[in-house]
Amino acid sequence: MNYHVMTLFPEMIESAVNCSILGKAIEKHLISVDAVNIRDYTLDKHKKVDDYTYGGGAGMLMAPQPVYDCHKALIDKISSDKKIRTIYVTPQGKVFDQALAQELSNEEDIIFLCGHYEGIDERVLEEVVTDHISIGDYVLTGGELPALVMMDCISRLVPGVLSNEESAQTESFDEGLLEYPQYTRPEVWMDKQVPQVLLSGHHANIDKWRRERSLERTKKRRPDLYEKYVMNNKKE
């Protein structure tokens, strides 16, 4: 998996991806992350990439030319016959979820376009963007943090990135449900006992308990997910 991040702040991406699981995945050449500075592609001698919006309004808007030229340079560098998924990170997009992460994990290359200021000129978005994706109904100062969130989630689904292949399949949202409670040593902590079924060694009973707790937790904490799960299973 190769990530290409179009950004005004490449250091934000570079400093984050060299840690933890992503850093190890890069060392193993399972993923690569290329943070490209959009400012390097502006034709303005002062390296300016933004301007005032037509029609008035607060704030500045990223201009189309540097964004388009940066994207074109990336496409030429990737040199693929396929259309490369180009994700504009925006609160106006489709909300990112585990199913979308699974879909994107099948791509060989993904481009993330990170906006700033009041956004990006609509004309260049129409030219280069294939997906508008949000990580939630709130506004951040830029697209770098959402891009990192998505890269982290997608990378966990790339074969070999997680040391335990089963862990990516048994975590929250795998079936549209939240994950069951988990425990480690000591067996008793602050007078709280690990559930006896987990100590029994009876795998069928353990699986049954985990399933029940997963359903119970989802119903309590995310009734929207629980209702969706029930509806989907009624159709089967």
C-alpha positions as protocol buffer text, in pm:
chain_id: "A"
residue {
  index: 1
  type: MET
  ca { x: 0 y: 0 z: 0 }
}
residue {
  index: 2
  type: ASN
  ca { x: 140 y: 337 z: -104 }
}
residue {
  index: 3
  type: TYR
  ca { x: 0 y: 657 z: 48 }
}
residue {
  index: 4
  type: HIS
  ca { x: 61 y: 993 z: -118 }
}
residue {
  index: 5
  type: VAL
  ca { x: -41 y: 1293 z: 92 }
}
residue {
  index: 6
  type: MET
  ca { x: -84 y: 1635 z: -68 }
}
residue {
  index: 7
  type: THR
  ca { x: -40 y: 1886 z: 214 }
}
residue {
  index: 8
  type: LEU
  ca { x: 90 y: 2227 z: 315 }
}
residue {
  index: 9
  type: PHE
  ca { x: 246 y: 2071 z: 626 }
}
residue {
  index: 10
  type: PRO
  ca { x: 434 y: 1753 z: 529 }
}
residue {
  index: 11
  type: GLU
  ca { x: 614 y: 1751 z: 864 }
}
residue {
  index: 12
  type: MET
  ca { x: 282 y: 1672 z: 1036 }
}
residue {
  index: 13
  type: ILE
  ca { x: 253 y: 1353 z: 833 }
}
residue {
  index: 14
  type: GLU
  ca { x: 619 y: 1254 z: 848 }
}
residue {
  index: 15
  type: SER
  ca { x: 648 y: 1292 z: 1226 }
}
residue {
  index: 16
  type: ALA
  ca { x: 339 y: 1079 z: 1289 }
}
residue {
  index: 17
  type: VAL
  ca { x: 389 y: 785 z: 1055 }
}
residue {
  index: 18
  type: ASN
  ca { x: 733 y: 688 z: 1182 }
}
residue {
  index: 19
  type: CYS
  ca { x: 592 y: 568 z: 1515 }
}
residue {
  index: 20
  type: SER
  ca { x: 427 y: 251 z: 1639 }
}
residue {
  index: 21
  type: ILE
  ca { x: 261 y: 10 z: 1395 }
}
residue {
  index: 22
  type: LEU
  ca { x: 282 y: 243 z: 1094 }
}
residue {
  index: 23
  type: GLY
  ca { x: 654 y: 296 z: 1147 }
}
residue {
  index: 24
  type: LYS
  ca { x: 717 y: -79 z: 1165 }
}
residue {
  index: 25
  type: ALA
  ca { x: 506 y: -136 z: 853 }
}
residue {
  index: 26
  type: ILE
  ca { x: 715 y: 122 z: 666 }
}
residue {
  index: 27
  type: GLU
  ca { x: 1037 y: -47 z: 781 }
}
residue {
  index: 28
  type: LYS
  ca { x: 904 y: -379 z: 648 }
}
residue {
  index: 29
  type: HIS
  ca { x: 808 y: -214 z: 317 }
}
residue {
  index: 30
  type: LEU
  ca { x: 446 y: -316 z: 365 }
}
residue {
  index: 31
  type: ILE
  ca { x: 333 y: 44 z: 326 }
}
residue {
  index: 32
  type: SER
  ca { x: 496 y: 366 z: 211 }
}
residue {
  index: 33
  type: VAL
  ca { x: 402 y: 726 z: 290 }
}
residue {
  index: 34
  type: ASP
  ca { x: 500 y: 1014 z: 63 }
}
residue {
  index: 35
  type: ALA
  ca { x: 410 y: 1358 z: 202 }
}
residue {
  index: 36
  type: VAL
  ca { x: 421 y: 1611 z: -80 }
}
residue {
  index: 37
  type: ASN
  ca { x: 423 y: 1986 z: -18 }
}
residue {
  index: 38
  type: ILE
  ca { x: 162 y: 2155 z: -238 }
}
residue {
  index: 39
  type: ARG
  ca { x: 350 y: 2481 z: -192 }
}
residue {
  index: 40
  type: ASP
  ca { x: 637 y: 2341 z: -402 }
}
residue {
  index: 41
  type: TYR
  ca { x: 409 y: 2352 z: -706 }
}
residue {
  index: 42
  type: THR
  ca { x: 285 y: 2709 z: -690 }
}
residue {
  index: 43
  type: LEU
  ca { x: 390 y: 2946 z: -967 }
}
residue {
  index: 44
  type: ASP
  ca { x: 376 y: 3240 z: -727 }
}
residue {
  index: 45
  type: LYS
  ca { x: 724 y: 3373 z: -650 }
}
residue {
  index: 46
  type: HIS
  ca { x: 629 y: 3420 z: -285 }
}
residue {
  index: 47
  type: LYS
  ca { x: 510 y: 3056 z: -261 }
}
residue {
  index: 48
  type: LYS
  ca { x: 155 y: 3174 z: -203 }
}
residue {
  index: 49
  type: VAL
  ca { x: -112 y: 2905 z: -245 }
}
residue {
  index: 50
  type: ASP
  ca { x: -427 y: 3086 z: -132 }
}
residue {
  index: 51
  type: ASP
  ca { x: -640 y: 3385 z: -231 }
}
residue {
  index: 52
  type: TYR
  ca { x: -962 y: 3566 z: -144 }
}
residue {
  index: 53
  type: THR
  ca { x: -1293 y: 3401 z: -229 }
}
residue {
  index: 54
  type: TYR
  ca { x: -1514 y: 3537 z: -507 }
}
residue {
  index: 55
  type: GLY
  ca { x: -1840 y: 3669 z: -369 }
}
residue {
  index: 56
  type: GLY
  ca { x: -1684 y: 3768 z: -40 }
}
residue {
  index: 57
  type: GLY
  ca { x: -1679 y: 3587 z: 290 }
}
residue {
  index: 58
  type: ALA
  ca { x: -1436 y: 3520 z: 571 }
}
residue {
  index: 59
  type: GLY
  ca { x: -1101 y: 3354 z: 519 }
}
residue {
  index: 60
  type: MET
  ca { x: -888 y: 3250 z: 226 }
}
residue {
  index: 61
  type: LEU
  ca { x: -923 y: 2965 z: -24 }
}
residue {
  index: 62
  type: MET
  ca { x: -655 y: 2735 z: -164 }
}
residue {
  index: 63
  type: ALA
  ca { x: -601 y: 2815 z: -532 }
}
residue {
  index: 64
  type: PRO
  ca { x: -650 y: 2550 z: -805 }
}
residue {
  index: 65
  type: GLN
  ca { x: -318 y: 2572 z: -990 }
}
residue {
  index: 66
  type: PRO
  ca { x: -75 y: 2440 z: -725 }
}
residue {
  index: 67
  type: VAL
  ca { x: -318 y: 2166 z: -622 }
}
residue {
  index: 68
  type: TYR
  ca { x: -369 y: 2052 z: -980 }
}
residue {
  index: 69
  type: ASP
  ca { x: 3 y: 2057 z: -1067 }
}
residue {
  index: 70
  type: CYS
  ca { x: 92 y: 1870 z: -748 }
}
residue {
  index: 71
  type: HIS
  ca { x: -168 y: 1603 z: -824 }
}
residue {
  index: 72
  type: LYS
  ca { x: -51 y: 1571 z: -1184 }
}
residue {
  index: 73
  type: ALA
  ca { x: 309 y: 1524 z: -1070 }
}
residue {
  index: 74
  type: LEU
  ca { x: 198 y: 1247 z: -834 }
}
residue {
  index: 75
  type: ILE
  ca { x: -3 y: 1070 z: -1103 }
}
residue {
  index: 76
  type: ASP
  ca { x: 295 y: 1085 z: -1337 }
}
residue {
  index: 77
  type: LYS
  ca { x: 519 y: 949 z: -1061 }
}
residue {
  index: 78
  type: ILE
  ca { x: 283 y: 662 z: -978 }
}
residue {
  index: 79
  type: SER
  ca { x: 263 y: 579 z: -1349 }
}
residue {
  index: 80
  type: SER
  ca { x: -41 y: 355 z: -1329 }
}
residue {
  index: 81
  type: ASP
  ca { x: -296 y: 266 z: -1594 }
}
residue {
  index: 82
  type: LYS
  ca { x: -567 y: 259 z: -1326 }
}
residue {
  index: 83
  type: LYS
  ca { x: -749 y: 564 z: -1198 }
}
residue {
  index: 84
  type: ILE
  ca { x: -591 y: 644 z: -862 }
}
residue {
  index: 85
  type: ARG
  ca { x: -830 y: 698 z: -573 }
}
residue {
  index: 86
  type: THR
  ca { x: -786 y: 1060 z: -468 }
}
residue {
  index: 87
  type: ILE
  ca { x: -951 y: 1137 z: -134 }
}
residue {
  index: 88
  type: TYR
  ca { x: -1037 y: 1494 z: -42 }
}
residue {
  index: 89
  type: VAL
  ca { x: -1058 y: 1505 z: 336 }
}
residue {
  index: 90
  type: THR
  ca { x: -1365 y: 1717 z: 413 }
}
residue {
  index: 91
  type: PRO
  ca { x: -1650 y: 1728 z: 667 }
}
residue {
  index: 92
  type: GLN
  ca { x: -1881 y: 1742 z: 366 }
}
residue {
  index: 93
  type: GLY
  ca { x: -1786 y: 1390 z: 257 }
}
residue {
  index: 94
  type: LYS
  ca { x: -1908 y: 1039 z: 324 }
}
residue {
  index: 95
  type: VAL
  ca { x: -1832 y: 935 z: 681 }
}
residue {
  index: 96
  type: PHE
  ca { x: -1535 y: 700 z: 708 }
}
residue {
  index: 97
  type: ASP
  ca { x: -1608 y: 360 z: 862 }
}
residue {
  index: 98
  type: GLN
  ca { x: -1460 y: 10 z: 885 }
}
residue {
  index: 99
  type: ALA
  ca { x: -1632 y: -107 z: 567 }
}
residue {
  index: 100
  type: LEU
  ca { x: -1480 y: 180 z: 369 }
}
residue {
  index: 101
  type: ALA
  ca { x: -1141 y: 110 z: 527 }
}
residue {
  index: 102
  type: GLN
  ca { x: -1168 y: -250 z: 408 }
}
residue {
  index: 103
  type: GLU
  ca { x: -1254 y: -134 z: 57 }
}
residue {
  index: 104
  type: LEU
  ca { x: -964 y: 111 z: 44 }
}
residue {
  index: 105
  type: SER
  ca { x: -717 y: -149 z: 177 }
}
residue {
  index: 106
  type: ASN
  ca { x: -749 y: -327 z: -158 }
}
residue {
  index: 107
  type: GLU
  ca { x: -599 y: -29 z: -344 }
}
residue {
  index: 108
  type: GLU
  ca { x: -232 y: -22 z: -436 }
}
residue {
  index: 109
  type: ASP
  ca { x: -204 y: 359 z: -423 }
}
residue {
  index: 110
  type: ILE
  ca { x: -416 y: 621 z: -248 }
}
residue {
  index: 111
  type: ILE
  ca { x: -378 y: 998 z: -270 }
}
residue {
  index: 112
  type: PHE
  ca { x: -500 y: 1216 z: 18 }
}
residue {
  index: 113
  type: LEU
  ca { x: -567 y: 1583 z: -49 }
}
residue {
  index: 114
  type: CYS
  ca { x: -552 y: 1789 z: 271 }
}
residue {
  index: 115
  type: GLY
  ca { x: -721 y: 2128 z: 262 }
}
residue {
  index: 116
  type: HIS
  ca { x: -663 y: 2435 z: 479 }
}
residue {
  index: 117
  type: TYR
  ca { x: -807 y: 2782 z: 531 }
}
residue {
  index: 118
  type: GLU
  ca { x: -1168 y: 2786 z: 404 }
}
residue {
  index: 119
  type: GLY
  ca { x: -1108 y: 2491 z: 172 }
}
residue {
  index: 120
  type: ILE
  ca { x: -1004 y: 2446 z: -191 }
}
residue {
  index: 121
  type: ASP
  ca { x: -1132 y: 2597 z: -516 }
}
residue {
  index: 122
  type: GLU
  ca { x: -1422 y: 2378 z: -634 }
}
residue {
  index: 123
  type: ARG
  ca { x: -1295 y: 2358 z: -991 }
}
residue {
  index: 124
  type: VAL
  ca { x: -981 y: 2164 z: -905 }
}
residue {
  index: 125
  type: LEU
  ca { x: -1177 y: 1933 z: -675 }
}
residue {
  index: 126
  type: GLU
  ca { x: -1396 y: 1847 z: -973 }
}
residue {
  index: 127
  type: GLU
  ca { x: -1085 y: 1768 z: -1178 }
}
residue {
  index: 128
  type: VAL
  ca { x: -884 y: 1549 z: -942 }
}
residue {
  index: 129
  type: VAL
  ca { x: -1097 y: 1413 z: -655 }
}
residue {
  index: 130
  type: THR
  ca { x: -1261 y: 1068 z: -671 }
}
residue {
  index: 131
  type: ASP
  ca { x: -1383 y: 1048 z: -308 }
}
residue {
  index: 132
  type: HIS
  ca { x: -1497 y: 1308 z: -55 }
}
residue {
  index: 133
  type: ILE
  ca { x: -1452 y: 1152 z: 291 }
}
residue {
  index: 134
  type: SER
  ca { x: -1510 y: 1281 z: 644 }
}
residue {
  index: 135
  type: ILE
  ca { x: -1408 y: 1132 z: 979 }
}
residue {
  index: 136
  type: GLY
  ca { x: -1699 y: 1296 z: 1159 }
}
residue {
  index: 137
  type: ASP
  ca { x: -1939 y: 1585 z: 1182 }
}
residue {
  index: 138
  type: TYR
  ca { x: -1697 y: 1847 z: 1310 }
}
residue {
  index: 139
  type: VAL
  ca { x: -1442 y: 2088 z: 1163 }
}
residue {
  index: 140
  type: LEU
  ca { x: -1064 y: 2070 z: 1207 }
}
residue {
  index: 141
  type: THR
  ca { x: -796 y: 2320 z: 1103 }
}
residue {
  index: 142
  type: GLY
  ca { x: -675 y: 2097 z: 821 }
}
residue {
  index: 143
  type: GLY
  ca { x: -694 y: 1756 z: 658 }
}
residue {
  index: 144
  type: GLU
  ca { x: -373 y: 1607 z: 793 }
}
residue {
  index: 145
  type: LEU
  ca { x: -513 y: 1455 z: 1112 }
}
residue {
  index: 146
  type: PRO
  ca { x: -810 y: 1291 z: 935 }
}
residue {
  index: 147
  type: ALA
  ca { x: -573 y: 1157 z: 667 }
}
residue {
  index: 148
  type: LEU
  ca { x: -355 y: 1004 z: 939 }
}
residue {
  index: 149
  type: VAL
  ca { x: -661 y: 849 z: 1106 }
}
residue {
  index: 150
  type: MET
  ca { x: -762 y: 686 z: 779 }
}
residue {
  index: 151
  type: MET
  ca { x: -409 y: 567 z: 698 }
}
residue {
  index: 152
  type: ASP
  ca { x: -378 y: 408 z: 1041 }
}
residue {
  index: 153
  type: CYS
  ca { x: -712 y: 227 z: 1006 }
}
residue {
  index: 154
  type: ILE
  ca { x: -652 y: 112 z: 648 }
}
residue {
  index: 155
  type: SER
  ca { x: -297 y: -4 z: 719 }
}
residue {
  index: 156
  type: ARG
  ca { x: -413 y: -242 z: 992 }
}
residue {
  index: 157
  type: LEU
  ca { x: -599 y: -431 z: 720 }
}
residue {
  index: 158
  type: VAL
  ca { x: -294 y: -468 z: 495 }
}
residue {
  index: 159
  type: PRO
  ca { x: -162 y: -827 z: 521 }
}
residue {
  index: 160
  type: GLY
  ca { x: 145 y: -851 z: 744 }
}
residue {
  index: 161
  type: VAL
  ca { x: 105 y: -514 z: 917 }
}
residue {
  index: 162
  type: LEU
  ca { x: -39 y: -663 z: 1237 }
}
residue {
  index: 163
  type: SER
  ca { x: 165 y: -933 z: 1404 }
}
residue {
  index: 164
  type: ASN
  ca { x: -153 y: -1119 z: 1496 }
}
residue {
  index: 165
  type: GLU
  ca { x: -360 y: -1161 z: 1181 }
}
residue {
  index: 166
  type: GLU
  ca { x: -668 y: -1253 z: 1385 }
}
residue {
  index: 167
  type: SER
  ca { x: -669 y: -920 z: 1571 }
}
residue {
  index: 168
  type: ALA
  ca { x: -778 y: -723 z: 1265 }
}
residue {
  index: 169
  type: GLN
  ca { x: -1075 y: -956 z: 1223 }
}
residue {
  index: 170
  type: THR
  ca { x: -1199 y: -959 z: 1584 }
}
residue {
  index: 171
  type: GLU
  ca { x: -1188 y: -591 z: 1672 }
}
residue {
  index: 172
  type: SER
  ca { x: -1477 y: -347 z: 1702 }
}
residue {
  index: 173
  type: PHE
  ca { x: -1697 y: -301 z: 1394 }
}
residue {
  index: 174
  type: ASP
  ca { x: -1581 y: -618 z: 1218 }
}
residue {
  index: 175
  type: GLU
  ca { x: -1942 y: -739 z: 1209 }
}
residue {
  index: 176
  type: GLY
  ca { x: -2094 y: -403 z: 1281 }
}
residue {
  index: 177
  type: LEU
  ca { x: -2068 y: -466 z: 1656 }
}
residue {
  index: 178
  type: LEU
  ca { x: -1849 y: -322 z: 1930 }
}
residue {
  index: 179
  type: GLU
  ca { x: -1579 y: -545 z: 2073 }
}
residue {
  index: 180
  type: TYR
  ca { x: -1642 y: -746 z: 2390 }
}
residue {
  index: 181
  type: PRO
  ca { x: -1469 y: -656 z: 2724 }
}
residue {
  index: 182
  type: GLN
  ca { x: -1116 y: -795 z: 2768 }
}
residue {
  index: 183
  type: TYR
  ca { x: -904 y: -872 z: 3073 }
}
residue {
  index: 184
  type: THR
  ca { x: -545 y: -954 z: 3167 }
}
residue {
  index: 185
  type: ARG
  ca { x: -355 y: -1034 z: 3486 }
}
residue {
  index: 186
  type: PRO
  ca { x: -400 y: -1009 z: 3782 }
}
residue {
  index: 187
  type: GLU
  ca { x: -706 y: -1229 z: 3815 }
}
residue {
  index: 188
  type: VAL
  ca { x: -842 y: -1001 z: 4090 }
}
residue {
  index: 189
  type: TRP
  ca { x: -780 y: -626 z: 4088 }
}
residue {
  index: 190
  type: MET
  ca { x: -940 y: -376 z: 4329 }
}
residue {
  index: 191
  type: ASP
  ca { x: -1179 y: -655 z: 4433 }
}
residue {
  index: 192
  type: LYS
  ca { x: -1290 y: -700 z: 4073 }
}
residue {
  index: 193
  type: GLN
  ca { x: -1272 y: -1057 z: 3943 }
}
residue {
  index: 194
  type: VAL
  ca { x: -1208 y: -1162 z: 3585 }
}
residue {
  index: 195
  type: PRO
  ca { x: -1527 y: -1338 z: 3460 }
}
residue {
  index: 196
  type: GLN
  ca { x: -1499 y: -1707 z: 3545 }
}
residue {
  index: 197
  type: VAL
  ca { x: -1592 y: -1821 z: 3195 }
}
residue {
  index: 198
  type: LEU
  ca { x: -1268 y: -1669 z: 3061 }
}
residue {
  index: 199
  type: LEU
  ca { x: -1070 y: -1886 z: 3303 }
}
residue {
  index: 200
  type: SER
  ca { x: -1253 y: -2206 z: 3215 }
}
residue {
  index: 201
  type: GLY
  ca { x: -1063 y: -2299 z: 2901 }
}
residue {
  index: 202
  type: HIS
  ca { x: -1396 y: -2392 z: 2741 }
}
residue {
  index: 203
  type: HIS
  ca { x: -1365 y: -2216 z: 2405 }
}
residue {
  index: 204
  type: ALA
  ca { x: -1726 y: -2261 z: 2296 }
}
residue {
  index: 205
  type: ASN
  ca { x: -1850 y: -2104 z: 2619 }
}
residue {
  index: 206
  type: ILE
  ca { x: -1594 y: -1824 z: 2591 }
}
residue {
  index: 207
  type: ASP
  ca { x: -1703 y: -1748 z: 2233 }
}
residue {
  index: 208
  type: LYS
  ca { x: -2068 y: -1748 z: 2344 }
}
residue {
  index: 209
  type: TRP
  ca { x: -1992 y: -1512 z: 2635 }
}
residue {
  index: 210
  type: ARG
  ca { x: -1796 y: -1276 z: 2412 }
}
residue {
  index: 211
  type: ARG
  ca { x: -2075 y: -1269 z: 2156 }
}
residue {
  index: 212
  type: GLU
  ca { x: -2333 y: -1188 z: 2421 }
}
residue {
  index: 213
  type: ARG
  ca { x: -2120 y: -911 z: 2573 }
}
residue {
  index: 214
  type: SER
  ca { x: -2053 y: -767 z: 2227 }
}
residue {
  index: 215
  type: LEU
  ca { x: -2426 y: -747 z: 2152 }
}
residue {
  index: 216
  type: GLU
  ca { x: -2499 y: -609 z: 2499 }
}
residue {
  index: 217
  type: ARG
  ca { x: -2231 y: -340 z: 2473 }
}
residue {
  index: 218
  type: THR
  ca { x: -2336 y: -236 z: 2123 }
}
residue {
  index: 219
  type: LYS
  ca { x: -2700 y: -206 z: 2224 }
}
residue {
  index: 220
  type: LYS
  ca { x: -2608 y: 11 z: 2523 }
}
residue {
  index: 221
  type: ARG
  ca { x: -2337 y: 233 z: 2374 }
}
residue {
  index: 222
  type: ARG
  ca { x: -2426 y: 243 z: 2003 }
}
residue {
  index: 223
  type: PRO
  ca { x: -2796 y: 169 z: 1958 }
}
residue {
  index: 224
  type: ASP
  ca { x: -2769 y: 292 z: 1598 }
}
residue {
  index: 225
  type: LEU
  ca { x: -2520 y: 15 z: 1518 }
}
residue {
  index: 226
  type: TYR
  ca { x: -2725 y: -240 z: 1709 }
}
residue {
  index: 227
  type: GLU
  ca { x: -3042 y: -160 z: 1516 }
}
residue {
  index: 228
  type: LYS
  ca { x: -2853 y: -181 z: 1188 }
}
residue {
  index: 229
  type: TYR
  ca { x: -2706 y: -517 z: 1289 }
}
residue {
  index: 230
  type: VAL
  ca { x: -3048 y: -656 z: 1383 }
}
residue {
  index: 231
  type: MET
  ca { x: -3200 y: -537 z: 1055 }
}
residue {
  index: 232
  type: ASN
  ca { x: -2917 y: -688 z: 849 }
}
residue {
  index: 233
  type: ASN
  ca { x: -2949 y: -1024 z: 1024 }
}
residue {
  index: 234
  type: LYS
  ca { x: -3325 y: -1031 z: 976 }
}
residue {
  index: 235
  type: LYS
  ca { x: -3267 y: -1019 z: 600 }
}
residue {
  index: 236
  type: GLU
  ca { x: -3044 y: -1327 z: 606 }
}
